[in-house]
Amino acid sequence: MSLTASPHRSSQAGAPSRNRQATATLAAAVLGFFVITLDATIVNVALPSIRDALGGGVTGLEWVVDAYTLMFAALLLSAGSLSDRIGARRAFAGGLGLFIIASLMCGLAPSLPVLIAARMVQGVGAAITMPTSMALVRQAFPAPGRRARAVGVWAMGGAVAAAAGPVLGGVLSLASWRMIFWINLPVGILTLLLLSRAQQSSTRPAPFDRIGQITAILAMGGLTYGAIEAGDAGFTAPPVLISLCIAIAALAAFVTAQAKVAHPMVPLTLFRSPTVVVATGIGFAFMVGFYGLPFLFSLYFQQQHGLSALGAGVAFLPMVLLSAILTPLSARIAERTGPRVPVVAGLILIAAGSIALALVPAAMPVWANALLLIPIGMAGPLVMPPTTALLLEHVPAGQTGTASGVFNTSRQIGGALAVAVFGALISAPDGFQHGLHVSLTVTAAIALLAALTTPRMGAVRRRHV
């Protein structure tokens, strides 16, 4: 009797182990994506509680939100090269570990500057975690069919986090606003335990564009700082003018460097495609509404209507639930109508919802405002998946990672600038209500402008099977 197992039997024996390993990897990737997305939305309803505890006014609250988003956006483009250099599993573990430590520090913060600094470190961890979570999914599911289903599950992690953020933030704030950061600790530790079962990731040499990264941080930081501080000091204040000049100079240096360095962070040839340019603009415009308006209305519901943090979170429930329900159907809608139709419909919904909210009187009850926020929530699954699909369809295979990074960076910048500019508007001498109406009008105009650019996006190429 032969004691040597046949290759077929050995392969069958190893299949359950590989499946368990892939499942654990997917669970870790989903939880990682969930927790970093949650931290972008959970903080909004707790902002008044943070101000009561640590002070700082609206400007300080803007920094609590944007410190996270700014570092997330600035470092997202470089995270892919780090993943290639040290492997997706190790990079994911490092990014998530940094995020967990920063979350602990956020919850312990004795002052607003310490909280803002910890939020910046959180953003660094999130920037590393997000792209490496996607790389882990690709690694665990090499077969295209299974990978597509796994990516769908991964995407749902972000959708559920976005939906759960406002309500969960309100519930946790009943105990303490610090709990909205400490909730990351058990989730993060569970994620790392699941990650320990993932296979080791391959590594390869990957160049790092130092000049591009430094100038990108200066440009985004200068622009965000100028927009936020303008709310208190005015746009003609010397610190604001200096920061905006730094942003312009850094942006010029960034573009020049990308044209000259051997391994640019963002190859300028990528923008020869009209689809890339339009998709990047749509991502920016979408986040102005989807990220900026929850920031505004979290303050509006609590300051102008006297709701608690939990009450404000519940007011967002219709908006986020409709978004979560529609998300699994977005692919079918795009298949039946073509991708441009849902994209345009979603952008028009943002514009229509914003105009309706701007027109209602201040005495309008909370439930009416909550219903008018529903179109904003519905726009998410209509706009983002088809835009992403069109973007990836029209870039070379070797540039899909870079294109995805540019797209997601534009989205984070849109959210950061929306919070900065809208916060400045509601802090202006004209008052909260006037600033709210101007912010809603700006949101509608940007969404409509983005909708007008969609004809320039290329059509999906038909593949013969």
Backbone torsions as a table, in degrees:
resi	resn	phi	psi	omega
1	MET	NA	130.8	-179.1
2	SER	-76.6	135.9	178.3
3	LEU	-93.5	0.8	-177.3
4	THR	-91.8	122.0	179.2
5	ALA	-71.9	140.3	178.9
6	SER	-68.6	152.2	178.5
7	PRO	-59.7	-34.9	-178.8
8	HIS	-65.3	-44.3	-179.7
9	ARG	-66.3	-37.8	178.5
10	SER	-63.9	-39.8	179.2
11	SER	-65.0	-40.7	178.6
12	GLN	-64.6	-38.9	179.9
13	ALA	-65.9	-32.7	-178.1
14	GLY	-82.2	-15.0	-176.0
15	ALA	-62.5	-48.2	178.8
16	PRO	-58.8	-37.2	179.5
17	SER	-64.9	-42.8	178.7
18	ARG	-65.6	-37.5	179.1
19	ASN	-65.0	-42.7	178.1
20	ARG	-63.9	-39.5	178.8
21	GLN	-64.3	-42.8	179.5
22	ALA	-65.8	-39.9	178.8
23	THR	-63.2	-43.6	178.8
24	ALA	-63.8	-39.5	179.0
25	THR	-64.1	-44.3	178.9
26	LEU	-63.5	-41.7	178.8
27	ALA	-61.2	-41.6	178.6
28	ALA	-64.8	-43.1	-179.7
29	ALA	-64.1	-41.8	-179.9
30	VAL	-65.3	-44.9	-179.5
31	LEU	-65.7	-38.1	177.9
32	GLY	-63.5	-46.0	178.1
33	PHE	-64.4	-38.3	179.8
34	PHE	-60.8	-48.8	-170.7
35	VAL	-72.2	-33.5	179.0
36	ILE	-76.9	-29.2	174.7
37	THR	-72.7	-39.7	178.8
38	LEU	-57.5	-39.4	-175.8
39	ASP	-71.2	-15.4	175.8
40	ALA	-82.0	-18.5	-175.5
41	THR	-116.7	-26.3	-173.5
42	ILE	-71.0	-24.2	-172.8
43	VAL	-76.9	-22.6	-171.2
44	ASN	-58.1	-49.8	-174.6
45	VAL	-72.3	-15.2	179.8
46	ALA	-91.3	-1.9	-174.8
47	LEU	-58.8	-45.5	177.7
48	PRO	-60.9	-36.7	177.8
49	SER	-65.8	-38.8	177.4
50	ILE	-63.9	-41.7	179.0
51	ARG	-64.2	-41.5	179.3
52	ASP	-62.4	-35.3	-177.0
53	ALA	-83.0	-39.0	-171.3
54	LEU	-116.4	-8.7	-179.2
55	GLY	77.6	-169.0	172.4
56	GLY	112.8	-18.3	179.2
57	GLY	67.9	-170.8	-177.5
58	VAL	-64.6	-37.3	179.0
59	THR	-59.6	-44.5	177.6
60	GLY	-62.3	-38.9	179.4
61	LEU	-66.3	-37.3	176.6
62	GLU	-59.6	-40.9	-179.6
63	TRP	-69.5	-32.5	176.5
64	VAL	-59.9	-39.8	178.5
65	VAL	-77.4	-49.4	-169.9
66	ASP	-79.7	-21.2	176.3
67	ALA	-59.6	-39.2	177.8
68	TYR	-69.4	-51.1	-175.9
69	THR	-65.4	-37.5	-177.6
70	LEU	-62.3	-50.4	-179.4
71	MET	-68.5	-34.3	175.6
72	PHE	-57.1	-50.3	-177.6
73	ALA	-67.8	-43.3	-173.2
74	ALA	-67.0	-32.3	-174.2
75	LEU	-103.1	-4.7	-175.8
76	LEU	-61.0	-38.5	-177.0
77	LEU	-67.5	-29.1	-178.1
78	SER	-88.5	-14.5	-175.2
79	ALA	-64.5	-31.9	179.5
80	GLY	-62.9	-40.7	179.7
81	SER	-68.4	-34.3	176.1
82	LEU	-64.2	-41.5	178.3
83	SER	-61.5	-40.8	178.8
84	ASP	-66.3	-38.3	-175.7
85	ARG	-69.0	-45.7	-172.9
86	ILE	-110.9	-3.3	-179.6
87	GLY	96.9	142.4	-175.4
88	ALA	-62.2	-40.8	-177.1
89	ARG	-64.0	-46.0	-178.2
90	ARG	-68.2	-40.3	179.3
91	ALA	-65.9	-40.9	178.2
92	PHE	-61.7	-45.5	179.8
93	ALA	-62.4	-42.3	179.7
94	GLY	-65.8	-44.3	179.7
95	GLY	-64.4	-44.1	-179.1
96	LEU	-69.4	-37.8	176.9
97	GLY	-60.9	-42.7	177.1
98	LEU	-63.5	-40.1	178.5
99	PHE	-62.5	-41.3	-179.7
100	ILE	-64.7	-46.3	179.8
101	ILE	-62.0	-42.5	179.4
102	ALA	-65.6	-35.5	177.7
103	SER	-63.6	-40.6	176.8
104	LEU	-60.9	-44.2	180.0
105	MET	-66.3	-35.5	176.3
106	CYS	-60.3	-45.2	-178.9
107	GLY	-67.1	-25.1	-179.7
108	LEU	-95.9	-3.1	-171.4
109	ALA	-55.3	124.4	179.4
110	PRO	-85.9	-12.1	-177.3
111	SER	-149.6	165.8	-178.7
112	LEU	-65.3	-43.5	177.7
113	PRO	-58.8	-37.6	178.2
114	VAL	-66.6	-40.9	178.2
115	LEU	-62.7	-43.7	-179.8
116	ILE	-63.9	-41.8	178.0
117	ALA	-62.5	-42.3	178.9
118	ALA	-66.5	-34.7	176.7
119	ARG	-65.3	-34.8	176.7
120	MET	-64.2	-42.4	178.0
121	VAL	-64.8	-38.3	174.0
122	GLN	-56.2	-44.0	-179.7
123	GLY	-62.1	-37.4	176.2
124	VAL	-62.1	-47.5	179.2
125	GLY	-61.4	-40.6	179.7
126	ALA	-65.4	-39.2	-179.8
127	ALA	-61.9	-34.0	178.0
128	ILE	-78.8	-37.3	-173.8
129	THR	-71.0	-41.2	-172.1
130	MET	-61.1	-57.5	-178.2
131	PRO	-67.4	-31.2	-179.9
132	THR	-73.1	-26.6	175.0
133	SER	-64.4	-39.0	177.3
134	MET	-67.3	-38.7	178.3
135	ALA	-63.9	-36.3	177.5
136	LEU	-63.8	-38.8	178.7
137	VAL	-64.6	-44.2	177.8
138	ARG	-60.2	-40.8	-177.7
139	GLN	-66.4	-41.0	-175.0
140	ALA	-77.4	-23.3	-176.0
141	PHE	-127.9	81.4	-177.9
142	PRO	-71.3	-26.0	179.9
143	ALA	-73.5	128.7	-174.5
144	PRO	-55.6	-42.6	-177.9
145	GLY	-63.1	-50.5	179.5
146	ARG	-66.1	-35.2	179.5
147	ARG	-64.3	-40.9	179.7
148	ALA	-61.5	-41.8	178.3
149	ARG	-66.8	-38.8	179.5
150	ALA	-65.5	-39.8	178.1
151	VAL	-63.1	-37.3	176.5
152	GLY	-61.6	-41.6	177.4
153	VAL	-65.2	-42.5	178.5
154	TRP	-59.8	-44.6	-179.6
155	ALA	-64.2	-34.4	179.2
156	MET	-64.3	-28.8	176.8
157	GLY	-58.7	-42.8	177.3
158	GLY	-68.1	-39.0	-179.6
159	ALA	-65.3	-42.7	179.1
160	VAL	-64.9	-39.5	179.1
161	ALA	-63.3	-43.6	179.0
162	ALA	-62.1	-37.9	-179.7
163	ALA	-72.4	-39.3	-174.6
164	ALA	-79.3	-23.8	-172.0
165	GLY	-51.8	-57.8	-176.1
166	PRO	-61.2	-44.6	-177.9
167	VAL	-69.0	-45.3	179.4
168	LEU	-62.3	-38.6	177.0
169	GLY	-61.7	-40.1	178.0
170	GLY	-66.2	-41.4	180.0
171	VAL	-64.8	-47.6	-178.0
172	LEU	-66.4	-31.2	-179.5
173	SER	-67.9	-18.6	175.6
174	LEU	-60.9	-34.3	176.5
175	ALA	-84.0	-55.0	178.6
176	SER	-172.5	144.5	176.8
177	TRP	-62.6	-23.1	-179.8
178	ARG	-65.7	-24.3	-179.4
179	MET	-64.9	-25.3	-179.5
180	ILE	-66.5	-20.9	175.6
181	PHE	-95.2	-36.2	-178.4
182	TRP	-70.5	-20.7	177.9
183	ILE	-63.1	-22.0	179.5
184	ASN	-69.2	-24.6	-174.0
185	LEU	-66.0	-54.9	179.7
186	PRO	-63.6	-37.4	178.9
187	VAL	-65.3	-42.8	179.5
188	GLY	-64.9	-41.9	179.9
189	ILE	-65.2	-42.4	176.2
190	LEU	-60.2	-40.1	179.5
191	THR	-62.7	-43.3	179.4
192	LEU	-66.0	-35.2	176.6
193	LEU	-64.8	-41.6	176.3
194	LEU	-65.9	-37.6	-179.4
195	LEU	-63.3	-30.0	-179.3
196	SER	-61.5	-18.8	179.7
197	ARG	-91.7	-5.7	179.4
198	ALA	-77.4	152.2	179.2
199	GLN	-73.0	156.3	178.0
200	GLN	-64.0	144.2	-178.6
201	SER	-94.9	149.1	176.8
202	SER	-73.9	158.6	178.2
203	THR	-126.2	158.1	174.9
204	ARG	-155.6	151.1	178.3
205	PRO	-60.9	134.3	179.9
206	ALA	-139.6	123.1	-179.3
207	PRO	-68.1	151.4	-179.9
208	PHE	-120.8	123.9	-178.1
209	ASP	-87.4	89.5	-176.2
210	ARG	-65.4	-44.1	-178.6
211	ILE	-63.2	-43.9	179.3
212	GLY	-61.2	-42.4	-178.3
213	GLN	-67.2	-43.8	-178.9
214	ILE	-64.4	-46.5	-179.0
215	THR	-68.0	-31.9	177.6
216	ALA	-65.5	-43.8	178.5
217	ILE	-63.1	-43.3	179.8
218	LEU	-63.6	-41.6	-178.5
219	ALA	-66.5	-49.9	-179.1
220	MET	-66.8	-42.1	-179.1
221	GLY	-65.1	-44.0	179.8
222	GLY	-63.6	-41.9	-179.7
223	LEU	-67.1	-44.4	-179.5
224	THR	-66.5	-43.5	179.4
225	TYR	-61.3	-45.3	-179.2
226	GLY	-61.5	-42.2	-178.7
227	ALA	-67.2	-40.8	-178.8
228	ILE	-69.8	-48.5	-176.2
229	GLU	-69.3	-22.0	178.4
230	ALA	-63.3	-25.5	178.7
231	GLY	-63.0	-35.6	179.9
232	ASP	-92.1	-47.1	-170.3
233	ALA	-94.6	-18.2	-175.7
234	GLY	92.0	155.0	-175.4
235	PHE	-71.0	-14.5	-180.0
236	THR	-96.2	0.7	179.3
237	ALA	-66.8	139.5	-177.1
238	PRO	-53.1	-45.6	179.6
239	PRO	-60.9	-35.5	179.2
240	VAL	-68.4	-46.5	179.8
241	LEU	-63.2	-41.0	179.6
242	ILE	-63.5	-44.4	-178.4
243	SER	-65.6	-37.8	178.5
244	LEU	-69.0	-36.5	175.5
245	CYS	-65.0	-40.4	176.4
246	ILE	-61.0	-41.3	179.6
247	ALA	-62.3	-43.5	-179.6
248	ILE	-65.5	-45.1	179.9
249	ALA	-64.1	-41.8	179.8
250	ALA	-66.1	-37.9	177.8
251	LEU	-64.1	-41.9	177.5
252	ALA	-63.1	-41.7	178.6
253	ALA	-65.5	-37.7	178.8
254	PHE	-62.5	-48.6	-179.2
255	VAL	-62.6	-42.5	178.5
256	THR	-61.8	-43.6	-179.7
257	ALA	-64.3	-40.8	-178.7
258	GLN	-65.1	-26.1	178.3
259	ALA	-80.7	-20.0	-171.3
260	LYS	-113.3	-31.6	-174.7
261	VAL	-70.2	155.7	-176.7
262	ALA	-69.0	-37.1	-178.3
263	HIS	-126.6	79.2	-175.9
264	PRO	-68.4	148.2	176.3
265	MET	-67.2	-37.7	177.9
266	VAL	-130.7	95.5	178.3
267	PRO	-59.2	126.6	-176.9
268	LEU	-67.1	-20.9	177.6
269	THR	-62.7	-21.4	179.1
270	LEU	-59.5	-31.8	-174.4
271	PHE	-87.7	8.0	171.2
272	ARG	-71.9	-20.0	178.2
273	SER	-83.9	120.6	176.4
274	PRO	-59.6	-31.2	-179.8
275	THR	-64.0	-40.5	178.5
276	VAL	-63.5	-44.9	-178.9
277	VAL	-62.9	-47.3	-177.9
278	VAL	-66.9	-43.7	-179.9
279	ALA	-61.6	-39.7	177.8
280	THR	-62.9	-42.1	177.5
281	GLY	-66.1	-37.6	178.3
282	ILE	-65.9	-42.3	177.4
283	GLY	-58.9	-42.4	177.3
284	PHE	-62.0	-50.7	-176.6
285	ALA	-62.8	-40.9	-179.4
286	PHE	-60.6	-44.0	-176.6
287	MET	-72.5	-23.8	173.9
288	VAL	-57.2	-43.5	178.9
289	GLY	-81.3	-44.9	-171.6
290	PHE	-73.8	-23.8	-179.1
291	TYR	-107.6	-38.5	-176.6
292	GLY	-72.9	-39.1	-176.7
293	LEU	-70.7	-40.3	173.5
294	PRO	-59.1	-35.2	175.5
295	PHE	-60.9	-48.0	-179.1
296	LEU	-62.4	-48.6	-172.4
297	PHE	-78.0	-19.9	171.0
298	SER	-62.6	-42.6	176.4
299	LEU	-72.2	-40.0	-177.5
300	TYR	-62.2	-46.6	-178.4
301	PHE	-64.1	-34.1	-176.4
302	GLN	-88.5	-39.1	-177.1
303	GLN	-82.9	-40.1	-173.9
304	GLN	-93.8	-25.9	-178.2
305	HIS	-114.2	-4.2	174.9
306	GLY	72.6	20.9	178.8
307	LEU	-74.5	155.3	170.6
308	SER	-77.7	172.9	176.6
309	ALA	-60.2	-40.9	178.5
310	LEU	-65.7	-41.8	178.5
311	GLY	-61.1	-40.8	177.8
312	ALA	-64.9	-40.2	177.8
313	GLY	-62.3	-41.6	178.5
314	VAL	-65.3	-33.8	178.6
315	ALA	-62.9	-27.2	177.8
316	PHE	-84.3	-8.3	-172.6
317	LEU	-59.1	-46.2	178.3
318	PRO	-58.4	-40.6	-179.4
319	MET	-62.1	-49.6	-173.6
320	VAL	-77.0	-30.8	178.3
321	LEU	-67.1	-42.8	177.6
322	LEU	-62.2	-38.2	177.6
323	SER	-63.2	-44.6	-179.4
324	ALA	-66.3	-38.8	-179.6
325	ILE	-67.9	-37.8	-176.4
326	LEU	-77.8	-22.8	-175.6
327	THR	-55.7	-48.6	-179.4
328	PRO	-65.2	-18.0	-177.6
329	LEU	-92.2	-8.1	-172.0
330	SER	-63.1	-37.6	-179.6
331	ALA	-64.5	-41.3	179.3
332	ARG	-65.3	-40.2	178.9
333	ILE	-61.1	-45.9	-179.2
334	ALA	-65.1	-36.9	178.7
335	GLU	-64.3	-37.4	-177.0
336	ARG	-79.0	-37.6	-172.7
337	THR	-104.8	-13.7	-167.9
338	GLY	90.2	152.0	-172.8
339	PRO	-69.2	-28.8	-175.0
340	ARG	-66.9	-35.9	-175.6
341	VAL	-60.7	-52.7	178.7
342	PRO	-65.4	-31.9	178.5
343	VAL	-62.8	-49.9	179.3
344	VAL	-62.8	-42.7	179.8
345	ALA	-60.4	-42.7	180.0
346	GLY	-64.9	-42.6	179.2
347	LEU	-65.9	-37.6	177.0
348	ILE	-67.0	-35.9	176.3
349	LEU	-62.2	-41.4	176.7
350	ILE	-60.2	-46.8	-178.9
351	ALA	-63.8	-45.2	-178.2
352	ALA	-65.2	-43.9	178.3
353	GLY	-62.1	-40.8	-179.9
354	SER	-65.8	-42.3	179.6
355	ILE	-65.4	-41.9	179.5
356	ALA	-62.3	-42.5	179.2
357	LEU	-66.0	-32.5	179.4
358	ALA	-72.7	-26.3	-175.3
359	LEU	-88.3	-20.9	-176.3
360	VAL	-72.1	146.3	179.8
361	PRO	-70.8	159.8	-177.9
362	ALA	-62.1	-25.8	-178.0
363	ALA	-81.2	-2.3	-179.9
364	MET	-58.6	132.7	-178.0
365	PRO	-63.7	160.4	-176.7
366	VAL	-60.0	-40.4	-175.9
367	TRP	-61.9	-32.9	178.5
368	ALA	-69.5	-41.4	175.4
369	ASN	-62.0	-40.5	179.7
370	ALA	-61.5	-40.0	178.9
371	LEU	-67.8	-37.4	-179.7
372	LEU	-72.5	-16.3	174.7
373	LEU	-80.0	-14.2	-177.2
374	ILE	-58.0	-45.0	178.3
375	PRO	-57.0	-32.9	177.7
376	ILE	-63.7	-44.3	179.0
377	GLY	-65.3	-39.1	-179.9
378	MET	-65.1	-24.7	-177.5
379	ALA	-66.2	-30.2	-175.5
380	GLY	-54.9	-60.9	-179.5
381	PRO	-68.1	-20.4	178.0
382	LEU	-78.2	-34.9	-173.2
383	VAL	-92.2	-51.0	-167.0
384	MET	-69.9	-51.3	-177.9
385	PRO	-60.3	-46.8	178.8
386	PRO	-64.2	-37.3	178.7
387	THR	-64.4	-42.4	177.6
388	THR	-62.0	-43.4	179.8
389	ALA	-62.0	-44.3	178.8
390	LEU	-64.0	-40.5	179.0
391	LEU	-59.3	-51.9	-177.2
392	LEU	-67.8	-24.7	178.4
393	GLU	-70.0	-27.2	-170.7
394	HIS	-113.1	22.3	172.1
395	VAL	-123.4	151.2	177.2
396	PRO	-59.2	151.4	-176.5
397	ALA	-56.2	-36.2	-178.0
398	GLY	-74.1	-8.6	-177.9
399	GLN	-115.1	11.3	-178.2
400	THR	-63.7	-39.9	179.1
401	GLY	-63.9	-44.3	179.4
402	THR	-65.7	-42.6	179.4
403	ALA	-62.6	-41.7	177.6
404	SER	-62.8	-40.3	178.2
405	GLY	-63.7	-42.7	178.0
406	VAL	-62.5	-43.6	-179.2
407	PHE	-61.9	-48.6	-179.0
408	ASN	-68.6	-32.1	176.0
409	THR	-65.2	-42.6	179.0
410	SER	-62.0	-35.8	178.0
411	ARG	-65.6	-44.8	-179.7
412	GLN	-65.4	-38.1	178.3
413	ILE	-65.2	-41.0	177.5
414	GLY	-58.5	-44.0	178.5
415	GLY	-65.7	-43.2	-178.8
416	ALA	-64.2	-44.8	-179.0
417	LEU	-69.4	-34.4	177.6
418	ALA	-60.7	-47.2	178.9
419	VAL	-62.3	-42.3	-178.1
420	ALA	-64.8	-50.8	-175.7
421	VAL	-70.6	-43.8	-179.3
422	PHE	-65.7	-38.2	176.4
423	GLY	-62.2	-39.5	177.6
424	ALA	-64.7	-37.9	-177.9
425	LEU	-68.1	-42.3	-178.9
426	ILE	-76.0	-14.1	177.0
427	SER	-91.4	-7.6	-176.1
428	ALA	-67.8	161.4	-178.1
429	PRO	-58.8	-22.4	-178.9
430	ASP	-69.5	-12.9	174.9
431	GLY	101.8	164.6	-175.3
432	PHE	-61.3	-47.3	-173.8
433	GLN	-63.2	-42.6	178.2
434	HIS	-64.3	-44.1	178.6
435	GLY	-62.4	-36.9	177.7
436	LEU	-63.0	-45.1	-179.0
437	HIS	-65.3	-40.9	178.1
438	VAL	-64.5	-41.9	179.9
439	SER	-61.6	-42.0	179.2
440	LEU	-66.3	-38.1	177.9
441	THR	-65.9	-41.6	177.2
442	VAL	-62.2	-43.4	179.0
443	THR	-59.4	-46.3	179.9
444	ALA	-62.3	-43.1	-178.8
445	ALA	-64.0	-42.9	-179.6
446	ILE	-66.1	-41.2	179.0
447	ALA	-63.8	-43.4	179.6
448	LEU	-66.1	-38.9	177.6
449	LEU	-62.0	-42.4	177.8
450	ALA	-64.1	-39.1	178.4
451	ALA	-61.9	-35.4	-179.7
452	LEU	-68.9	-21.1	-178.5
453	THR	-86.0	-11.5	-173.4
454	THR	-61.0	-29.0	177.0
455	PRO	-59.4	-19.5	-180.0
456	ARG	-81.1	-9.2	177.6
457	MET	-76.3	137.1	179.9
458	GLY	-67.3	155.3	177.3
459	ALA	-78.5	158.7	175.7
460	VAL	-70.5	126.9	179.4
461	ARG	-74.0	133.9	179.6
462	ARG	-79.9	130.4	178.8
463	ARG	-103.9	134.1	177.9
464	HIS	-83.1	128.7	-178.2
465	VAL	-91.8	NA	NA
